[in-house]
């Protein structure tokens, strides 16, 4: 299993990137969102990868964080959602947007992704609404940078210094911490996830204490 690719970008396209790893070129399929975030050709990069194996086909799919890779795995567990459709959903919504849509049961948000019709969007939402909280709870623990980039000397042209490591995703960590706190208070994971997702949508970038307070207000019994 190939779990990580680190090398020099030889070619970038809208939905894939060609990475040279010590003389071997790997085509890695990525979402448009990930493709837009990669450095230009000639620079070093690293991606977490998932290898799709079929009788007549081997394909690599790349992700900037392990958290995004986990969301991709969860999406492809739904019948009718292939690896490329899952990439399209992630590219359209991003990990946070996907988490919010699933937690809130907002299947219309998934329809914005290319190749996702209403029936498939509803199926994904129904099947994953109870599974999404587990991935949301992983939060910042899986938003680490893919690791050291390769030495630029692997190709002849001079290469700029590698980019600094990606900063932790504080919003994902805040969501995970808020879910953990609500779980400790005895709330159902799905209900807690919906409340936290709604609170995060109302106040993007909110810190953990603010998310917990807002979620508790949403979970409070209505008279």
N, C-alpha and C positions, 0 to 999 in steps of 0.2 A: 504494500500500500504506500502510495506517495502522499505524504501528509503536509509537505512544505516544499516550496520552490524558491530558491534565491539565486539571482543571477543578473545579467545585463539585458535590458530591454532592446531587442533588435527591431521590433515593429509593434505599433499600437493600432488597434482598430476599435470600432464602437463596441464590439461584443467579445473581443478576444485580444490577447497579447502574446507575442512570441518572445520567450525568454531564453537567453543563452546561458547554459550551466556548464562551464568548462568544456565548451566546444559542441555541446548537444543542445539543439533548439527544441524547446517544449512549447506547444500551443496550449494556452490556458484560457478557457472561456470565463468571462467575467461579466458582471452586470454593467450597464451604462454608468451607473453611479461610481462603481469601482474604477472603471476605465478612465473616467474623468479625473479621478484623484491620483492616478499614477504619474510618475515623472516622465519626461520625454524620452524618446529613443536615445540610447547611449548611456543612460544612467542606470544605477543599480536599484533593484527592488526585491521585495520578498512577499510571498503570499502563502496563506494556508490553502491546502488543496484537498479536493475530494476526487477520487478516481472512479469513473463510471466504466464498468466492464460489461460488454455484451459479446455475443458470439463473433460479430464482425466489426466491432468498434471499441476503441479505447479513447475516453475523453477525460481531460482534466478540467475541473472547475475551481476557480480561485476566489479567495475571500480575504479581506484585509484584517479580519479578527476571527478568533475562534467562536465568538458569540454569533457572528453572522453565519458561520459555517453550521452551527447548531440549528439556527433558524431554517437554513436551507434543507438540512436533513429532516426536520420536522415537516416542512412543506411537502417534500417528496414522499412522505409516508402516506399522503392522501391519494387515493386512486384518481388517476387523470391528471395529476400534477407531475410532469417530468422535470428533469434537472434544469432545462432551459426556461420553462414556465416559472419555476421557483426563483430562478435568477431574475426574471422579468418582474416578479412581485417585489423582490428585495430591492431591485434597482429603482422601482417606482416609489415604494413606501419607505425603504430603509428599515433597519431593525426596530427602531423605536416606533415608527409609524405602523409597522406590521403588528408589533406587540399591542399597541393601542387598539388597532382595528379588531384583532382577535378577542381581546379582553372585553371590548364593548359590543361585540357581535356586529360590527359595522361592515357587513359584507360588500356594501356599495363601494367602500374604499378599495377593496381588492379588484373591483371591476376596472379600475383605472389602469391596471397593468395590461400590456399587450397579450392577447391570447387567452384572457380570462373572461369568460361569459358569466351571466348571472347564476346559472345553475352550479357552475364550478366554484364560483365565489361563495355561494351559500353552503356548498358541501365543505369547503375548506374551513369556513367559520364554524360550522356545526361540529365538525370532527376535532378541531384543534382548540376550541374554547376552553376545554378543561385541561389540555396539555400545555397550553401557552404559559400559564403561571410558573411552571417548573423551569422553563427557559428564561423567563423574565427574572426569576430569582437568582439566576447565575450572574446577571448584571455585569459589573465592571471586572469580575473575576476572569471573564473570558474576553476582555477587550484589550489584552496586551498586544504589543507590537510583535510582528512575526519574528523578530530577533535580528542579530547582526547581519548587515548586508555584505555581499561578497567584496573581496578586494578588487578595486577598479582595474588592476593590472591584468585581469584575465582577457582584456581586449587591448588592441594597440592604441586606439585613440585615448587621449587624456580625458578622464571622467571627473566631474565635480565631486566633492566630498559627499558621502551618503547623507541622506536626510536624518534629522534627529528622530529618536524614537517617538512613536505616537503617544500623545498624552492619554492617560486613562479617561474613559468615557464617564464623566462624573454623573451625568444624568442617568445612565444605566445603573451605576452603583447606587444612586439615591433611590431609584425604583426598587432595586433588589433589597436594600435595607428597609425600605418602607413595607414591602411585602413580608419580610421576615418579622418585623415588629408586629404587624397585624396578625400574622400567623401565631405568634406567641400569645396574642390576646384572645386566640380562639376562633378567629374568623375563618370561614371557608375560603380556600385558595382562589376559587373562581370569583367569588364575591369581592375578595380583597383586591384581586387583579383588576377587576372592572373599576373599583373605586380609585385605585392608584392611577390607572390609565386615564380616567376622567380628570382627576386632579392634576396630573402632569400635562394634559392637554389644555387645561384652563390656565395653568401657570408654568410654561416651559422653563426648564432650568432651575426649578425650585429645589431647595435643599431638602434633605431627608425629613427634618422636623416639620417643615411646612407641608410636605406631601402627606405625612402621617396625620397631621391635624385636619387637612382638607379631606382626606379619605375617611377619617372617622366621622366627620360631619355628614358625608354622603352615606355612610353606613348606619347612621343613627336612625332609629325607628321614626317614621313620620306619623304624626297624630292625625 
